[in-house]
Amino acid sequence: MKRTNDGGTRRIVVISTGGTIASRWQGTGYAADASGDDVLATAPLPEGVTVEVVDLFNVNSSRMTAAHQLALLRTVQETFADPGVDGIVVTHGTDTLEETAFLLDLHHADARPVVLTGAQRPFGTGDGDGPGNLYDALQVAATVRELGVLVVFDGRVHAARGTVKTQTLAADAFSDPSAERLGRVGFSRVDIERQPERPAPLPLPAAARTATPGATGPEATPLPRVDIVTHHSDGDPFLFNAAVAAGARGIVLEATGAGNATPEIAAAVADAVAQGVLVAVSTRVPAGPLAEIYTGGGAVDLVASGALLTGTLRAAQARITVLATLLADGGTGDPARSTALLRRLLDGPVRAEPALATGGSRSASAVAARA
């Protein structure tokens, strides 16, 4: 479907993937089944915006797979092959939105924005937040440039990197616990308050060209297994070793504190790294960086065993970073090459310049004139 406001000047493509924003009552609970056209019909359009809808798939985001995410990545890059497209909005479930947004951001090299949004309340409810979030996302997608992939929710604009779901049910579902929001949107104005830091983008991985959600058997694109293992009191290497035995090519250890576990787990990490497994260490603490402070199985020993610390990235986005590294590896299986790339993605952000958006002394009309 195409909807156009009179005098439309910005062409935005909405890619619909399901989630709460597209979920209707099924008799025992809600599930995604509304089309992108149905979802778009609930929201007014910002002034001067033309919208086209792509129904890519329709799933609850807890059922999201790497194949879904890679198909979306491919669709985003195919959509931007059309120079007449000014931006993309992806409607997505909130459960795994932070993972999909970050995967897209790691591969996003275009000045035009990709904006992810969704809802905390289902489609068609009287107090639904989906229409307002979609309106804001369209406005942001029609306004900003050179900011990478964004998350727009409840009037706030967030960079993909570091942004996680911090509320299970509240409307203000997303934030970066270790950084300030990127900006805000409201009253027909987008204000960008800071610029995101992003590593140099990765090229489209070969697996994205053939990924087919739901495919099984010989039709399925083989993708590397990447697991998350959480440490806790009484934690031992059993589940970590089980992931290695199951064929994991990457593991994220969700450690305690600033990145701490036990000597036994550090030994298991060393064994896994010796087998060519990429190991990254995140933390179950909501905010703050990891740091090499403690021995006795702490971050000092984990790093000495070959693991990489993930900075302020939490486990889900750390897993996406490891997955993207393995996909970029192209099947070479070179541990040194993979480790170097993972280190760059974790530790080597570059500041985007310039950020073309309303904010400070810059007005919406000035941005539109420059874009």
C-alpha atoms as a printed R data frame, in Angstrom:
    type eleno elety resid chain resno      x       y      z
1   ATOM     1    CA   MET     A     1  0.000   0.000  0.000
2   ATOM     2    CA   LYS     A     2  1.118   3.566 -0.647
3   ATOM     3    CA   ARG     A     3 -0.153   6.500  1.364
4   ATOM     4    CA   THR     A     4  0.759  10.065  0.539
5   ATOM     5    CA   ASN     A     5  0.166  13.392  2.207
6   ATOM     6    CA   ASP     A     6 -0.524  16.247 -0.203
7   ATOM     7    CA   GLY     A     7  2.749  17.868 -1.224
8   ATOM     8    CA   GLY     A     8  4.722  14.850  0.016
9   ATOM     9    CA   THR     A     9  8.480  15.322 -0.231
10  ATOM    10    CA   ARG     A    10  9.942  12.395  1.764
11  ATOM    11    CA   ARG     A    11  9.539   8.797  0.631
12  ATOM    12    CA   ILE     A    12  9.679   6.329  3.527
13  ATOM    13    CA   VAL     A    13  9.415   2.552  3.258
14  ATOM    14    CA   VAL     A    14  7.848   0.740  6.217
15  ATOM    15    CA   ILE     A    15  9.028  -2.866  6.580
16  ATOM    16    CA   SER     A    16  6.593  -4.840  8.726
17  ATOM    17    CA   THR     A    17  7.904  -7.816 10.722
18  ATOM    18    CA   GLY     A    18  5.196  -8.432 13.348
19  ATOM    19    CA   GLY     A    19  5.415  -7.987 17.103
20  ATOM    20    CA   THR     A    20  2.961  -6.435 19.552
21  ATOM    21    CA   ILE     A    21  2.310  -3.506 17.226
22  ATOM    22    CA   ALA     A    22  0.762  -6.081 14.849
23  ATOM    23    CA   SER     A    23 -0.719  -8.428 17.484
24  ATOM    24    CA   ARG     A    24 -4.414  -9.211 17.901
25  ATOM    25    CA   TRP     A    25 -6.322 -11.333 20.390
26  ATOM    26    CA   GLN     A    26 -6.266 -15.044 19.510
27  ATOM    27    CA   GLY     A    27 -8.629 -16.323 22.193
28  ATOM    28    CA   THR     A    28 -5.977 -17.221 24.769
29  ATOM    29    CA   GLY     A    29 -3.444 -14.459 24.186
30  ATOM    30    CA   TYR     A    30 -2.065 -12.060 21.602
31  ATOM    31    CA   ALA     A    31 -0.045 -12.963 18.523
32  ATOM    32    CA   ALA     A    32  1.237 -11.062 15.514
33  ATOM    33    CA   ASP     A    33 -1.153 -11.300 12.554
34  ATOM    34    CA   ALA     A    34 -1.997  -7.750 11.386
35  ATOM    35    CA   SER     A    35 -0.493  -6.712  8.058
36  ATOM    36    CA   GLY     A    36  1.756  -3.731  7.625
37  ATOM    37    CA   ASP     A    37 -1.056  -1.944  5.805
38  ATOM    38    CA   ASP     A    38 -3.348  -2.538  8.789
39  ATOM    39    CA   VAL     A    39 -0.737  -1.205 11.191
40  ATOM    40    CA   LEU     A    40 -0.006   1.840  9.038
41  ATOM    41    CA   ALA     A    41 -3.708   2.631  8.767
42  ATOM    42    CA   THR     A    42 -3.827   3.265 12.527
43  ATOM    43    CA   ALA     A    43 -1.284   6.106 12.415
44  ATOM    44    CA   PRO     A    44 -1.490   9.599 10.941
45  ATOM    45    CA   LEU     A    45  1.301  10.589  8.586
46  ATOM    46    CA   PRO     A    46  3.714  13.420  9.326
47  ATOM    47    CA   GLU     A    47  3.505  16.424  7.043
48  ATOM    48    CA   GLY     A    48  5.194  15.862  3.704
49  ATOM    49    CA   VAL     A    49  5.732  12.099  3.929
50  ATOM    50    CA   THR     A    50  4.961   9.392  1.384
51  ATOM    51    CA   VAL     A    51  4.841   5.832  2.744
52  ATOM    52    CA   GLU     A    52  5.126   2.433  1.101
53  ATOM    53    CA   VAL     A    53  4.725  -0.859  2.984
54  ATOM    54    CA   VAL     A    54  6.695  -4.093  2.655
55  ATOM    55    CA   ASP     A    55  5.254  -7.089  4.533
56  ATOM    56    CA   LEU     A    56  8.421  -9.092  5.119
57  ATOM    57    CA   PHE     A    57  7.184 -11.546  7.755
58  ATOM    58    CA   ASN     A    58  4.825 -11.534 10.726
59  ATOM    59    CA   VAL     A    59  6.140 -13.124 13.932
60  ATOM    60    CA   ASN     A    60  6.205 -12.507 17.652
61  ATOM    61    CA   SER     A    61  9.720 -11.213 18.220
62  ATOM    62    CA   SER     A    62 10.477 -13.904 20.810
63  ATOM    63    CA   ARG     A    63 10.449 -16.243 17.789
64  ATOM    64    CA   MET     A    64 12.979 -14.128 15.871
65  ATOM    65    CA   THR     A    65 15.872 -16.067 14.351
66  ATOM    66    CA   ALA     A    66 19.111 -15.065 12.698
67  ATOM    67    CA   ALA     A    67 17.545 -16.076  9.388
68  ATOM    68    CA   HIS     A    68 14.740 -13.533  9.961
69  ATOM    69    CA   GLN     A    69 17.262 -10.850 10.881
70  ATOM    70    CA   LEU     A    70 19.474 -11.537  7.883
71  ATOM    71    CA   ALA     A    71 16.464 -11.479  5.555
72  ATOM    72    CA   LEU     A    72 15.586  -8.083  7.013
73  ATOM    73    CA   LEU     A    73 19.174  -6.889  6.578
74  ATOM    74    CA   ARG     A    74 19.066  -7.947  2.927
75  ATOM    75    CA   THR     A    75 15.703  -6.224  2.419
76  ATOM    76    CA   VAL     A    76 16.982  -2.988  3.958
77  ATOM    77    CA   GLN     A    77 19.976  -2.899  1.648
78  ATOM    78    CA   GLU     A    78 17.846  -3.797 -1.377
79  ATOM    79    CA   THR     A    79 15.411  -1.023 -0.487
80  ATOM    80    CA   PHE     A    80 18.207   1.526 -0.274
81  ATOM    81    CA   ALA     A    81 19.366   0.505 -3.753
82  ATOM    82    CA   ASP     A    82 16.545   2.825 -4.856
83  ATOM    83    CA   PRO     A    83 17.947   6.369 -4.563
84  ATOM    84    CA   GLY     A    84 14.415   7.738 -4.319
85  ATOM    85    CA   VAL     A    85 13.933   6.204 -0.862
86  ATOM    86    CA   ASP     A    86 14.679   8.711  1.903
87  ATOM    87    CA   GLY     A    87 14.455   6.401  4.896
88  ATOM    88    CA   ILE     A    88 13.172   3.121  6.301
89  ATOM    89    CA   VAL     A    89 10.991   2.350  9.317
90  ATOM    90    CA   VAL     A    90 10.909  -1.215 10.627
91  ATOM    91    CA   THR     A    91  7.989  -2.242 12.825
92  ATOM    92    CA   HIS     A    92  9.237  -4.960 15.153
93  ATOM    93    CA   GLY     A    93  8.379  -6.746 18.378
94  ATOM    94    CA   THR     A    94 10.063  -5.397 21.480
95  ATOM    95    CA   ASP     A    95 11.466  -8.643 22.894
96  ATOM    96    CA   THR     A    96 14.379  -8.884 20.455
97  ATOM    97    CA   LEU     A    97 14.268  -5.439 18.855
98  ATOM    98    CA   GLU     A    98 17.607  -4.502 20.446
99  ATOM    99    CA   GLU     A    99 19.314  -7.444 18.718
100 ATOM   100    CA   THR     A   100 17.866  -6.794 15.276
101 ATOM   101    CA   ALA     A   101 18.571  -3.059 15.471
102 ATOM   102    CA   PHE     A   102 22.197  -3.672 16.387
103 ATOM   103    CA   LEU     A   103 22.748  -6.246 13.632
104 ATOM   104    CA   LEU     A   104 21.380  -3.761 11.100
105 ATOM   105    CA   ASP     A   105 23.552  -0.998 12.552
106 ATOM   106    CA   LEU     A   106 26.739  -3.044 12.333
107 ATOM   107    CA   HIS     A   107 26.152  -3.339  8.566
108 ATOM   108    CA   HIS     A   108 24.605   0.067  7.860
109 ATOM   109    CA   ALA     A   109 26.772   2.242  5.624
110 ATOM   110    CA   ASP     A   110 24.099   4.515  4.144
111 ATOM   111    CA   ALA     A   111 23.504   8.121  5.185
112 ATOM   112    CA   ARG     A   112 19.761   7.468  5.156
113 ATOM   113    CA   PRO     A   113 18.234   6.291  8.428
114 ATOM   114    CA   VAL     A   114 16.731   2.997  9.482
115 ATOM   115    CA   VAL     A   115 14.342   3.486 12.403
116 ATOM   116    CA   LEU     A   116 12.933   0.602 14.447
117 ATOM   117    CA   THR     A   117  9.783   0.994 16.484
118 ATOM   118    CA   GLY     A   118  6.983  -1.113 17.909
119 ATOM   119    CA   ALA     A   119  4.465  -1.125 20.721
120 ATOM   120    CA   GLN     A   120  3.956  -2.295 24.277
121 ATOM   121    CA   ARG     A   121  0.183  -2.551 23.881
122 ATOM   122    CA   PRO     A   122 -1.452  -4.653 21.164
123 ATOM   123    CA   PHE     A   123 -2.902  -3.579 17.851
124 ATOM   124    CA   GLY     A   124 -6.357  -1.995 17.994
125 ATOM   125    CA   THR     A   125 -6.496  -1.357 21.745
126 ATOM   126    CA   GLY     A   126 -7.992   1.929 22.823
127 ATOM   127    CA   ASP     A   127 -4.862   3.027 24.667
128 ATOM   128    CA   GLY     A   128 -2.438   1.547 22.138
129 ATOM   129    CA   ASP     A   129  0.970   3.186 21.822
130 ATOM   130    CA   GLY     A   130  1.709   1.768 18.367
131 ATOM   131    CA   PRO     A   131  0.180   4.598 16.299
132 ATOM   132    CA   GLY     A   132  2.100   7.295 18.176
133 ATOM   133    CA   ASN     A   133  5.369   5.385 18.004
134 ATOM   134    CA   LEU     A   134  4.911   4.776 14.273
135 ATOM   135    CA   TYR     A   135  4.140   8.446 13.651
136 ATOM   136    CA   ASP     A   136  7.297   9.462 15.554
137 ATOM   137    CA   ALA     A   137  9.417   6.896 13.725
138 ATOM   138    CA   LEU     A   138  8.188   8.168 10.355
139 ATOM   139    CA   GLN     A   139  8.992  11.715 11.383
140 ATOM   140    CA   VAL     A   140 12.505  10.762 12.466
141 ATOM   141    CA   ALA     A   141 13.108   8.712  9.298
142 ATOM   142    CA   ALA     A   142 12.050  11.687  7.201
143 ATOM   143    CA   THR     A   143 14.296  14.115  9.065
144 ATOM   144    CA   VAL     A   144 17.696  12.784 10.126
145 ATOM   145    CA   ARG     A   145 20.760  11.559  8.257
146 ATOM   146    CA   GLU     A   146 24.165  10.081  9.137
147 ATOM   147    CA   LEU     A   147 22.978   8.629 12.446
148 ATOM   148    CA   GLY     A   148 22.920   4.933 11.559
149 ATOM   149    CA   VAL     A   149 20.150   2.696 12.849
150 ATOM   150    CA   LEU     A   150 17.860   4.178 15.493
151 ATOM   151    CA   VAL     A   151 15.215   3.029 17.962
152 ATOM   152    CA   VAL     A   152 12.270   5.402 18.421
153 ATOM   153    CA   PHE     A   153  9.912   4.715 21.296
154 ATOM   154    CA   ASP     A   154  7.702   6.827 23.537
155 ATOM   155    CA   GLY     A   155  8.976  10.112 22.123
156 ATOM   156    CA   ARG     A   156 12.640   9.204 22.585
157 ATOM   157    CA   VAL     A   157 15.315   8.573 19.973
158 ATOM   158    CA   HIS     A   158 18.003   6.016 20.828
159 ATOM   159    CA   ALA     A   159 21.108   4.825 19.022
160 ATOM   160    CA   ALA     A   160 20.997   1.114 18.217
161 ATOM   161    CA   ARG     A   161 24.285   0.432 19.984
162 ATOM   162    CA   GLY     A   162 23.763  -0.025 23.710
163 ATOM   163    CA   THR     A   163 19.988   0.372 23.658
164 ATOM   164    CA   VAL     A   164 18.118  -2.459 25.380
165 ATOM   165    CA   LYS     A   165 14.608  -3.149 26.589
166 ATOM   166    CA   THR     A   166 14.522  -1.975 30.194
167 ATOM   167    CA   GLN     A   167 10.780  -2.182 30.920
168 ATOM   168    CA   THR     A   168  8.673  -5.303 30.416
169 ATOM   169    CA   LEU     A   169  5.342  -3.492 30.079
170 ATOM   170    CA   ALA     A   170  5.758   0.288 30.460
171 ATOM   171    CA   ALA     A   171  5.460   2.511 27.400
172 ATOM   172    CA   ASP     A   172  8.996   3.871 27.844
173 ATOM   173    CA   ALA     A   173 10.416   0.459 27.025
174 ATOM   174    CA   PHE     A   174 13.943   1.233 25.799
175 ATOM   175    CA   SER     A   175 17.048   3.016 27.005
176 ATOM   176    CA   ASP     A   176 20.810   2.726 27.078
177 ATOM   177    CA   PRO     A   177 21.583   2.182 30.779
178 ATOM   178    CA   SER     A   178 25.164   3.369 30.230
179 ATOM   179    CA   ALA     A   179 24.489   6.472 28.105
180 ATOM   180    CA   GLU     A   180 22.038   9.275 27.538
181 ATOM   181    CA   ARG     A   181 19.316   9.078 24.914
182 ATOM   182    CA   LEU     A   182 20.229  10.267 21.425
183 ATOM   183    CA   GLY     A   183 17.333  12.709 21.126
184 ATOM   184    CA   ARG     A   184 13.618  13.231 21.350
185 ATOM   185    CA   VAL     A   185 10.673  13.745 19.050
186 ATOM   186    CA   GLY     A   186  7.446  15.612 19.587
187 ATOM   187    CA   PHE     A   187  5.328  18.553 18.432
188 ATOM   188    CA   SER     A   188  6.437  17.937 14.815
189 ATOM   189    CA   ARG     A   189 10.071  18.416 15.765
190 ATOM   190    CA   VAL     A   190 13.048  16.061 16.059
191 ATOM   191    CA   ASP     A   191 15.854  17.149 18.381
192 ATOM   192    CA   ILE     A   192 19.135  15.237 18.309
193 ATOM   193    CA   GLU     A   193 21.174  15.883 21.437
194 ATOM   194    CA   ARG     A   194 24.295  13.830 20.748
195 ATOM   195    CA   GLN     A   195 25.920  11.807 18.006
196 ATOM   196    CA   PRO     A   196 26.193   8.017 18.109
197 ATOM   197    CA   GLU     A   197 29.503   6.204 18.106
198 ATOM   198    CA   ARG     A   198 29.686   3.381 15.593
199 ATOM   199    CA   PRO     A   199 32.464   1.152 14.241
200 ATOM   200    CA   ALA     A   200 33.133   1.165 10.516
201 ATOM   201    CA   PRO     A   201 30.245  -0.808  8.963
202 ATOM   202    CA   LEU     A   202 30.558  -4.386  7.776
203 ATOM   203    CA   PRO     A   203 29.613  -5.438  4.241
204 ATOM   204    CA   LEU     A   204 26.507  -7.524  3.649
205 ATOM   205    CA   PRO     A   205 27.461 -11.081  4.660
206 ATOM   206    CA   ALA     A   206 27.060 -13.843  2.101
207 ATOM   207    CA   ALA     A   207 24.571 -15.615  4.399
208 ATOM   208    CA   ALA     A   208 22.185 -12.653  4.155
209 ATOM   209    CA   ARG     A   209 21.798 -13.205  0.413
210 ATOM   210    CA   THR     A   210 20.307 -16.660  0.903
211 ATOM   211    CA   ALA     A   211 18.765 -16.570  4.392
212 ATOM   212    CA   THR     A   212 15.169 -17.808  4.338
213 ATOM   213    CA   PRO     A   213 13.163 -17.604  7.571
214 ATOM   214    CA   GLY     A   214 11.543 -20.899  8.466
215 ATOM   215    CA   ALA     A   215 13.550 -22.972  5.993
216 ATOM   216    CA   THR     A   216 14.693 -26.386  7.217
217 ATOM   217    CA   GLY     A   217 16.858 -29.192  5.941
218 ATOM   218    CA   PRO     A   218 18.967 -28.584  2.822
219 ATOM   219    CA   GLU     A   219 17.056 -25.376  2.054
220 ATOM   220    CA   ALA     A   220 18.198 -23.714  5.286
221 ATOM   221    CA   THR     A   221 21.244 -21.459  5.193
222 ATOM   222    CA   PRO     A   222 23.795 -22.866  7.690
223 ATOM   223    CA   LEU     A   223 24.490 -20.220 10.312
224 ATOM   224    CA   PRO     A   224 27.054 -20.301 13.133
225 ATOM   225    CA   ARG     A   225 25.767 -21.166 16.582
226 ATOM   226    CA   VAL     A   226 26.376 -18.471 19.207
227 ATOM   227    CA   ASP     A   227 25.227 -19.100 22.782
228 ATOM   228    CA   ILE     A   228 24.868 -17.032 25.961
229 ATOM   229    CA   VAL     A   229 25.833 -18.618 29.287
230 ATOM   230    CA   THR     A   230 25.097 -16.788 32.551
231 ATOM   231    CA   HIS     A   231 27.293 -17.023 35.626
232 ATOM   232    CA   HIS     A   232 25.763 -17.027 39.100
233 ATOM   233    CA   SER     A   233 26.556 -18.167 42.614
234 ATOM   234    CA   ASP     A   234 27.249 -21.925 42.404
235 ATOM   235    CA   GLY     A   235 27.946 -21.454 38.686
236 ATOM   236    CA   ASP     A   236 30.253 -24.035 37.138
237 ATOM   237    CA   PRO     A   237 31.558 -24.695 33.596
238 ATOM   238    CA   PHE     A   238 28.906 -27.318 32.790
239 ATOM   239    CA   LEU     A   239 26.647 -25.185 30.576
240 ATOM   240    CA   PHE     A   240 29.623 -23.386 29.016
241 ATOM   241    CA   ASN     A   241 31.178 -26.716 28.068
242 ATOM   242    CA   ALA     A   242 27.800 -27.964 26.854
243 ATOM   243    CA   ALA     A   243 27.632 -25.041 24.438
244 ATOM   244    CA   VAL     A   244 31.056 -25.937 23.073
245 ATOM   245    CA   ALA     A   245 30.002 -29.588 22.749
246 ATOM   246    CA   ALA     A   246 26.841 -28.503 20.908
247 ATOM   247    CA   GLY     A   247 28.982 -26.865 18.238
248 ATOM   248    CA   ALA     A   248 28.965 -23.227 19.320
249 ATOM   249    CA   ARG     A   249 31.444 -21.166 17.336
250 ATOM   250    CA   GLY     A   250 30.919 -18.259 19.693
251 ATOM   251    CA   ILE     A   251 29.881 -17.894 23.326
252 ATOM   252    CA   VAL     A   252 28.967 -14.842 25.360
253 ATOM   253    CA   LEU     A   253 29.667 -15.333 29.054
254 ATOM   254    CA   GLU     A   254 27.264 -13.146 31.006
255 ATOM   255    CA   ALA     A   255 29.472 -12.672 34.021
256 ATOM   256    CA   THR     A   256 28.933 -10.989 37.376
257 ATOM   257    CA   GLY     A   257 30.119  -7.511 38.343
258 ATOM   258    CA   ALA     A   258 32.602  -5.912 35.979
259 ATOM   259    CA   GLY     A   259 33.184  -9.254 34.251
260 ATOM   260    CA   ASN     A   260 33.947 -11.920 36.834
261 ATOM   261    CA   ALA     A   261 33.460 -15.685 37.115
262 ATOM   262    CA   THR     A   262 35.532 -18.525 38.635
263 ATOM   263    CA   PRO     A   263 38.931 -20.123 37.957
264 ATOM   264    CA   GLU     A   264 37.118 -23.199 36.627
265 ATOM   265    CA   ILE     A   265 35.167 -21.118 34.124
266 ATOM   266    CA   ALA     A   266 38.337 -19.253 33.115
267 ATOM   267    CA   ALA     A   267 39.933 -22.642 32.393
268 ATOM   268    CA   ALA     A   268 36.906 -23.634 30.307
269 ATOM   269    CA   VAL     A   269 37.227 -20.374 28.376
270 ATOM   270    CA   ALA     A   270 40.878 -21.121 27.644
271 ATOM   271    CA   ASP     A   271 39.976 -24.600 26.363
272 ATOM   272    CA   ALA     A   272 37.220 -23.185 24.136
273 ATOM   273    CA   VAL     A   273 39.464 -20.481 22.702
274 ATOM   274    CA   ALA     A   274 42.100 -23.124 21.951
275 ATOM   275    CA   GLN     A   275 39.431 -24.913 19.888
276 ATOM   276    CA   GLY     A   276 38.751 -21.752 17.860
277 ATOM   277    CA   VAL     A   277 35.625 -20.620 19.729
278 ATOM   278    CA   LEU     A   278 35.143 -16.863 20.027
279 ATOM   279    CA   VAL     A   279 34.404 -15.926 23.650
280 ATOM   280    CA   ALA     A   280 33.106 -12.516 24.717
281 ATOM   281    CA   VAL     A   281 32.413 -11.473 28.297
282 ATOM   282    CA   SER     A   282 29.430  -9.285 29.174
283 ATOM   283    CA   THR     A   283 27.796  -8.731 32.550
284 ATOM   284    CA   ARG     A   284 24.399  -9.212 34.140
285 ATOM   285    CA   VAL     A   285 24.734  -5.766 35.796
286 ATOM   286    CA   PRO     A   286 22.447  -3.313 33.934
287 ATOM   287    CA   ALA     A   287 24.889  -0.410 33.480
288 ATOM   288    CA   GLY     A   288 28.571   0.405 33.357
289 ATOM   289    CA   PRO     A   289 31.661  -0.932 31.570
290 ATOM   290    CA   LEU     A   290 33.540  -4.152 32.129
291 ATOM   291    CA   ALA     A   291 37.033  -3.892 33.602
292 ATOM   292    CA   GLU     A   292 40.056  -6.055 34.366
293 ATOM   293    CA   ILE     A   293 40.174  -5.724 38.153
294 ATOM   294    CA   TYR     A   294 40.000  -9.168 39.764
295 ATOM   295    CA   THR     A   295 41.893 -12.425 39.423
296 ATOM   296    CA   GLY     A   296 40.574 -15.657 40.940
297 ATOM   297    CA   GLY     A   297 38.417 -16.197 37.876
298 ATOM   298    CA   GLY     A   298 37.711 -12.498 37.376
299 ATOM   299    CA   ALA     A   299 38.075 -10.442 34.220
300 ATOM   300    CA   VAL     A   300 41.873 -10.477 34.508
301 ATOM   301    CA   ASP     A   301 41.880 -14.254 34.169
302 ATOM   302    CA   LEU     A   302 39.113 -14.385 31.554
303 ATOM   303    CA   VAL     A   303 41.027 -11.985 29.298
304 ATOM   304    CA   ALA     A   304 44.236 -13.953 29.892
305 ATOM   305    CA   SER     A   305 42.287 -17.036 28.773
306 ATOM   306    CA   GLY     A   306 41.496 -15.385 25.445
307 ATOM   307    CA   ALA     A   307 38.090 -13.808 26.030
308 ATOM   308    CA   LEU     A   308 37.252 -10.261 24.952
309 ATOM   309    CA   LEU     A   309 35.387  -7.810 27.170
310 ATOM   310    CA   THR     A   310 32.331  -6.175 25.596
311 ATOM   311    CA   GLY     A   311 32.543  -2.686 27.090
312 ATOM   312    CA   THR     A   312 29.015  -1.489 27.796
313 ATOM   313    CA   LEU     A   313 27.318  -3.934 25.415
314 ATOM   314    CA   ARG     A   314 25.068  -6.333 27.262
315 ATOM   315    CA   ALA     A   315 24.712 -10.015 26.473
316 ATOM   316    CA   ALA     A   316 22.129  -9.928 23.672
317 ATOM   317    CA   GLN     A   317 23.968  -7.285 21.650
318 ATOM   318    CA   ALA     A   318 27.315  -8.874 22.468
319 ATOM   319    CA   ARG     A   319 25.958 -12.078 20.958
320 ATOM   320    CA   ILE     A   320 24.968 -10.180 17.812
321 ATOM   321    CA   THR     A   321 28.504  -8.789 17.602
322 ATOM   322    CA   VAL     A   322 29.983 -12.278 17.794
323 ATOM   323    CA   LEU     A   323 27.483 -13.550 15.210
324 ATOM   324    CA   ALA     A   324 28.289 -10.677 12.844
325 ATOM   325    CA   THR     A   325 31.994 -11.388 13.261
326 ATOM   326    CA   LEU     A   326 31.534 -15.047 12.372
327 ATOM   327    CA   LEU     A   327 29.337 -14.193  9.377
328 ATOM   328    CA   ALA     A   328 31.948 -11.727  8.143
329 ATOM   329    CA   ASP     A   329 34.582 -14.432  8.505
330 ATOM   330    CA   GLY     A   330 33.188 -15.981  5.330
331 ATOM   331    CA   GLY     A   331 33.826 -19.517  6.545
332 ATOM   332    CA   THR     A   332 37.610 -19.133  6.718
333 ATOM   333    CA   GLY     A   333 37.690 -20.284 10.333
334 ATOM   334    CA   ASP     A   334 40.721 -18.089 11.037
335 ATOM   335    CA   PRO     A   335 40.601 -17.441 14.820
336 ATOM   336    CA   ALA     A   336 43.153 -14.622 14.696
337 ATOM   337    CA   ARG     A   337 41.227 -12.813 11.968
338 ATOM   338    CA   SER     A   338 37.932 -13.281 13.777
339 ATOM   339    CA   THR     A   339 39.353 -12.126 17.092
340 ATOM   340    CA   ALA     A   340 40.793  -8.989 15.512
341 ATOM   341    CA   LEU     A   341 37.480  -8.163 13.862
342 ATOM   342    CA   LEU     A   342 35.518  -8.802 17.051
343 ATOM   343    CA   ARG     A   343 37.889  -6.542 18.972
344 ATOM   344    CA   ARG     A   344 37.355  -3.779 16.406
345 ATOM   345    CA   LEU     A   345 33.580  -4.080 16.598
346 ATOM   346    CA   LEU     A   346 33.661  -3.997 20.388
347 ATOM   347    CA   ASP     A   347 36.330  -1.364 20.950
348 ATOM   348    CA   GLY     A   348 36.678   0.726 17.827
349 ATOM   349    CA   PRO     A   349 33.726   3.104 17.400
350 ATOM   350    CA   VAL     A   350 34.110   6.151 15.202
351 ATOM   351    CA   ARG     A   351 32.016   9.267 15.655
352 ATOM   352    CA   ALA     A   352 29.553   9.921 12.841
353 ATOM   353    CA   GLU     A   353 30.128  13.311 11.191
354 ATOM   354    CA   PRO     A   354 28.112  15.296 10.423
355 ATOM   355    CA   ALA     A   355 24.824  14.422 12.092
356 ATOM   356    CA   LEU     A   356 22.156  16.118 10.031
357 ATOM   357    CA   ALA     A   357 19.190  16.489 12.310
358 ATOM   358    CA   THR     A   358 17.200  19.113 14.110
359 ATOM   359    CA   GLY     A   359 18.742  19.984 17.391
360 ATOM   360    CA   GLY     A   360 20.390  22.926 19.056
361 ATOM   361    CA   SER     A   361 20.221  25.765 16.572
362 ATOM   362    CA   ARG     A   362 19.342  23.553 13.604
363 ATOM   363    CA   SER     A   363 15.729  23.583 12.496
364 ATOM   364    CA   ALA     A   364 13.676  20.956 10.714
365 ATOM   365    CA   SER     A   365 13.483  23.106  7.595
366 ATOM   366    CA   ALA     A   366 17.255  23.538  7.531
367 ATOM   367    CA   VAL     A   367 17.784  19.809  7.755
368 ATOM   368    CA   ALA     A   368 15.298  19.181  4.963
369 ATOM   369    CA   ALA     A   369 17.092  21.709  2.788
370 ATOM   370    CA   ARG     A   370 20.494  20.071  3.349
371 ATOM   371    CA   ALA     A   371 19.339  16.439  3.039
